[in-house]
Amino acid sequence: MWKQPWGYAEGAVICSGLFITGTALQFTTGPVNANLFQYPINLLFGIFYMVCMIVLHLNKKKSAAIRWLSGMEASITSIVAFLVMVLIMGVTAQTPQGATVEEKDFLTNLGFRQLTNSWSFVLIFLYMLTVLLLTTLRKTLKYKTGNIGFLLNHAGLSIALWGAILGSGDLQRLHMVTQTGTPEWRATDSKGNITELPLAIQLEKFSIEEYPPKVMVIDNTTGMTLPSGNPSMLAMENDSLQGRLMDWQLSGTQYLPMAAWVQGKYVPFQNEGATTAVYVKAKQIKTGIVKEGWISYGSFMFPHQALELDNQHSLVMPPLEPKRYVSEVTIFTEDGKSIPATIEVNKPIKVNGWKIYQLSYDETMGKWSRTSTFELVRDPWLPVVYTGITMMLLGAVYLFAFAKIGKKNI
């Protein structure tokens, strides 16, 4: 081993050494603090690193080690090492970046719970990127038409990875809780630190579309849904409740989507705090016993209502599941603009470099929520990553379209 020419064994030893070194640094200094690589530090580091790569490439004739780093053995071993780290990340529960890990176990001490912030991941990543860049530079200076696809793929991957790692320090992920009619400029990070933003969000209206009501049977003693381990539910269809649930035949004789509990019964009610109620007749199939009464999941104004079927079982309505919830907002920017917008789950909007996602609402108030919680994400390096991905796609198209040309010239 370590006799020229180097092979896969030397590459495996280098990767293992980087992992051991990273683990030692993890135990002695703690995880890598991504906030230390914020703009302009990350940009200056990126420029310095690229200059080093060019200097190494220009001196490859003087060093067999540098030539080996741009070869197949180094490429394969570095990629395998990086894939092993990705596999570890995939099978280990990850804690969000910046969050505090309360219970520290052996995997946490190794950095596996926040792998992208661990020294072992960073060192192996930089090693793989170094091999990738040196390989790309080697092909770049030996330009051939058949190398275009190779260069686009490798240069694009380098740019995408480099943009992702350099941009990690500038990535902001904040939560903002807004109140109806009040503009909010402040947001908090995962540690609860307050940040004043260059934009404000004012909630104008919050609304929810809900799935039809469902009913289920629970155990009066434990409150658990039945049958145990595989609970059954019966959903309303076309505002009608008909069907069998366990040993009971159910039918809904009256349905009030907006109701209030008044003097022992539910009546129509169109104001804030209204709940959903169904008058149900339940017939015990074996004995023919009939039970009837109102059931409702309740609201912040009215208690829930259950129908007792017998001493052991009751029929209840769980809270309605939201199908879609939407926030109508006005966004104010520092330059005096007022932007009306609608934000819902999986349909964010983008304003001045910020992506705004609908995150949650006041579940206690339900459809009458006066608050809405948004997630605001800003990643100024995302265009760099997209540029790299675009180059890789173009390289794939080129290799597919001109594969024969590439084979003749490589």
Secondary structure by P-SEA (a helix, b strand, c coil): cccccccaaaaaaaaaaaaaaaaaaaacccccccccccaaaaaaaaaaaaaaaaaaaaaccccaaaaaaacaaaaaaaaaaaaaaaaaaaacccccccccccccccccccccccccccaaaaaaaaaaaaaaaaaaaaaaaaccccaaaaaaaaaaaaaaaaaaaaaccccccbbbbbccccccccccccccccccccbbbbbcbbbbbbcccccccccccccccccccbbbbbbbcccccccccccbbbbbccccccccccccccccccccbbbbbbbbbbbcccccbbbbbbbccccccbbbbbbbccccbbbbbccccccbbbbbbbbbcccbbbbbbccccccccccccbbbbbccccccccccccbbbbbbbbbcaaaaaaaaaaaaaaaaaaaaacaaaaaacc
